[in-house]
Amino acid sequence: MDELDKRIVNILQKEGRLSIKNISERLFITPPAVSQRLHSLEKNGSILNYQAHLNFPQADLSIKAYIQLSLEPQQKEVFYPYIASVPNVLECDCVTGAYSMMIKVVFESTQALDGFINELQRFGRTNTQIVFSTPVQSRGFAFSEVSE
């Protein structure tokens, strides 16, 4: 990824719906050049996907939590497809420490969260933190060496 690619990625992470034409105008390159670079970044896996960020409370998902799960390695074959199938799971990471999984979820109520935690406990011990506020929203990584 060269400096121009990084600039394109920075722009897209701030304004994902910006047209190729608008990106090209900001960077003083042609629209076909932007299009080719985007295609290349997608093809090589640097850009995985495009998505909208939801305002969860507005979508009636006002409970956000992080759940730590202690999972035995032999359970991963069953656990991974299960956790990928749960739409309330925003992210699941395999981590170091006393708990092997860190799961970020959103639910409409604490009762729904509790039901999910009860299901998770068939895989192992859990520890849950409910989020009170989010001073820094989920965001992309901004390459600091480059400017738009």
MOMO-V724517 format. One line per field, one symbol per residue. phi: phi as a letter, one per 40 degrees, with the letter a starting at -180 (. if undefined). A space follows every 10 residues. Layout:
phi: ???
This chain:
phi: .cccdccccd ccccbccccd ccccccbgbc dcccdcccdc ccccgcbcab accccddccf bcbbabbcbc bcdccddccd cccccccccc abbcbchcbc bbbbbbacac cccccccdcc cccicbabbc ccabcbcdac cccccbbc
